[in-house]
């Protein structure tokens, strides 16, 4: 059973590392304005997603396993804490500082993952079932990272049309091909039977 546990842990860890690298790749080649500007009604932006995931990595692979992150991170218990405050970056925060903060949080998370067995116990007090294993938290953070990577995919495509991941082969399509593809989807949407 231990072999399966180690395989699962390594597999999840590799997937998490891939997702992290892909997320950072979404910011490459963009201006300061483009990585910071609000691109949705709620203000979602690329650098803010990285800042948010920094907090997730630091918290979930830190205090949950009694391995506190050495830098201050916002606490849900703080009466001034608002969820949206860590989803954007002020003009006083540099891109380099945000990216380096994410790398440090990921290094701390990696050290926790490397140090503990996949069934190491932890406690997430704000979850309905707070008693967890490292396995549960790895799945949660991988899911959260991939969720926001999906957001970043769409934001980046809207900014400059960039598709895919720097770790995947490039998608070979020109603007006319994408326009034709989009027109087929639009036609199918309009032709679908209306629900009654």
ABEGO torsion letter per residue (X at the ends): XAAAAAAAAAAAAAAAAAAAAAAAAAABGBBAAAAABBABAAGBBAAAAAAAAAAAAAAAABAAAGBBBABBBBBAABAABBAAAAABBBAABBAAAAAAAAAAAAAAAAAAAAABBAABBBBBAABABABBBAAAAAAAAAAAAAAAAAAAAAAAAAAAGBBEBAABBBBBBBAAAAAAAAAAAAAAAAABBBBX
